Amino acid sequence: MAIRDWPAAERPRERLALQGAAALSDAELLAIFLRVGVRGKSAVDLARELLASFDGDLAALGGASTKELARLPGIGPAKAAQLAATLELARRALAGPLKLKDALASPQAVRDWLRLSLGNLQHEVFVALWLDAQNRLIASEELFRGTLTQTSVYPREVVKRALAHNAGAVILAHNHPSGLAEPSRADEVLTSSLKQALAIIDVKLLDHFIVAGGSAPLSFAERGLI
């Protein structure tokens, strides 16, 4: 049955208008984005199938590339581009508070941005959140990209980027596509090396996060590893 034939109180758009977006399920929100279904399936049916193809994980769906999304039933290139744009708007919205106030005073905002940006990538990346003297965000930057198992990070290049941004501090992060957020010995050694290299140019390393899937990013500072 098409959504237009449902009782008004059950239609996702009408429910959103009356109850707010938070009252809707992931499938209902995705259905509003899709707008229409395909032959024999409503937009909600299609949304449920799309989520099921990612084991019900909306974040994993959002982490798919535009090419992957475009191949999914009911998506195509246009909707894949729209979804990518929507996620980028969400990332920028989460980064907004970090540009206005001390990032250390907004630890949840930092974690939320990292989870949305890195949590479902299938390749390893190493990023820096460059901060000014008041710990406000200057820029976020991907510094290195590696394979599923290893990334080569060069302290000299990190120092060069810190100078280019005239940064006073930095928060580093990388992801573990394996889904395990525990730091390896190599992670700890790298963090120590970067802290020493950045200290030479008077840039403080405030934290280093490991992001793995949908779990909360692990903080080196909270673990006493910095």
N, C-alpha and C positions, 0 to 999 in steps of 0.2 A: 504494500500500500504506500502510495506517495505521501510525503510528509504533509502536503497541503490537504490531504483527506483525513489527517489525524484530528482528534479533538483539540481545540485551540489551546487548552491548558497543558497539553503534552508536547506541543511543537517547540523545538529548541529556541527559536527566535522569540516567540511570545514568552516563554519561561524566562529567558534572559532579561527581557524588558521588565517583567514583573518582579522577578526574584534576584536579579543580578547574575553576573557571569559565574561567580563562585558556586552557585547552586547547580550548575550543569556538570555532567560527567565529561571526561576527556573526549569520548566519542561524540557527544552532543556538540561540544565546542568545535571539534574538528569538522563536524557535519555543517556547521554554520559557515566555516571557512570554505568547504567544498561547494556549498550552495545547492548542487544537484547531484543525484545519484547516477546510476547507469541502468540499462534495461533490466527490469525485474528486481532492482535493489534501490532502496531509498538512500539518501545521503548519509543517514545514521548507520544503515547496514554497511554501506561502503566504508565509512569511518571505522566501524568495528573491525572489519576485515583488514584494513590498513594497519590498525594498531596491533592486531593479532600477528601480522607478519613481522612485527618487531617485539613479539612476546608481551604485548600490552604496555610497552614502555614508550610513553610520549616523548621523553627526552631522546631516546634512541632514534625515533622517527625524525625528530628535529635535527639530529646529528648526521643524518644521511646526506650525501652529496646531492646536488641538483640533478645530476645524471641518474643517480639511483632513484630519486623521487620521480623523475619524469617517466621511468619505466613502469611505475606502479599503476594499477587499474584506477581510472578516475582522476589521476593527477595530471600527467602530461607536462610539457615544458613550461607553459604559462603559469600553472598553479605551483609548480616546483619553484619557479622564480619568486612568486608571491610569498610562498612559505619561507624561503630563504631571507627575503626582505623583512618579513615579520619577525623572524628570530633575531636579525641584526638590530632591528628597532628595540627589541627586548634587551639585548646586550647593552646598547647605548643608554637605555633608560636606567639599567642597573649601574652603569658607570657614572651616571650623572651625579649622585651624592658624593662619590669619591673625588670629583673635581671641585666640590664646594667646601668640603671639610676634611679633617684629619682622617686618613684611611684607617689608622689604628683605632679610631673611635667608631668605626663602622665595620667591624670584623665580619658580620653576617653579609653585608653588601659585597665585600671582597669574595667571600666564599660563594655566594650566589652567582656572581659574574664568572668566576672560574668554572663552576659546575656547568653553566650554560655554554661557555666558550670551549671548554676542553673535555668535558665529562664523557662524551661519546665518540671522540675521534678514534679512528682505527690506526692512526700512525702517531708516533711520539713527537711532541713539540715541546720546546722550551721557551717560555715567554717571560717578559719583564714588565712590571707596572712601575714606570718611572714617576717619582714623586718630587715635589719641590721642598723647600726648607720647612714648610708647614705640613708636610706629609699629604699634600693634595695631589691628585692625579694629574700629571702632565700628559702622559701618553701610555698606551699599552702597545707592546711590540713583540711579534714573534721573532726570536733571535736565531733559533736553530730548529731544524726538522730532521727527524731520523726515521729509523725503521720501527718495527713493533718491539724490538728488544734493546736497541741501543741508540743513543744520541751523542754526538761529539760536540762538546761545549768548550769554547776557547776563552779563557779569562781575558786575554788581550782584547778580543772583539767585544766582550761585555763592557770592559772599561772604555773602549772607544765610543760605544753607544751612550754610555752614561755621560761622557763629556759632550757628545753631540746634543744631548737633551738638557745639558746644564742641570742635571739632577742633583738633589741633595740626599736622596734615599731611594731604595728600590725594594719591591717585593717580587721575588722570583717564583715561578711555578712551572712544573712540567706534569705531564699525564702519564699514567701507566695503562695502556690499552688492555693489559691482562686482567684489569679489574681489581688488582691488589694494591692498596695504597701504602703499604709498609715500605719505608726507605731501605735501600740496599746500602751496603758499605760504600759502594762507589758513589751513591748519592750524597752520603755524609762527607766523603773526602772532597767531592766537587764543591759542595756548599762551603766548606772550610777554605778551600782555595779561592773561591770567588769573594768571600768575605775579606780575606787578606788583600786581594788585588784591589778591591774597591776602596778599602780603607786608605790605601796610598793616595787616592785622589779625594779623600774625605767624603765618600759616599757611603752611607750606612745601609747595610743589608738588614732590613727589618724582619723579614721572614722568607721562608721558602716552603711552598705548598706542593703536595703531591695530590693530583686529582685522578680519581679512578671511578668511572661509571657514575651512578647516582648517589653514592655515599658521600658523606661530608669530607671535604678535602683535609688531608692531614697537614698539620702545622709543625714545622721544625722548631719554631720558637716555643710552642706549647710543650713539645717533647724535650726541651732543653738541649737541642742539637745545634743552636746558634749561640 
